């Protein structure tokens, strides 16, 4: 799991990119705290072959990326 709450874009996307390149996970959870990060991480994940589901958690969001 990657917790990028408190970071503004593009940092969340960069952190997800690094993890994807490092370990090529079949599934990855990402915690974000703003809609811009939801959209940008979702866009990156889609272009990298991941399906993304978004679940609101209070004021935050849990993104689940699956190959």
Secondary structure, DSSP 8 states (H G I E B T S, - for coil): -EE-TT--TTHHHHHHHHHHHHH--SEEEEEESSHHHHHHHHHHHHHTT-EEEEEEETTEEEEEEE-
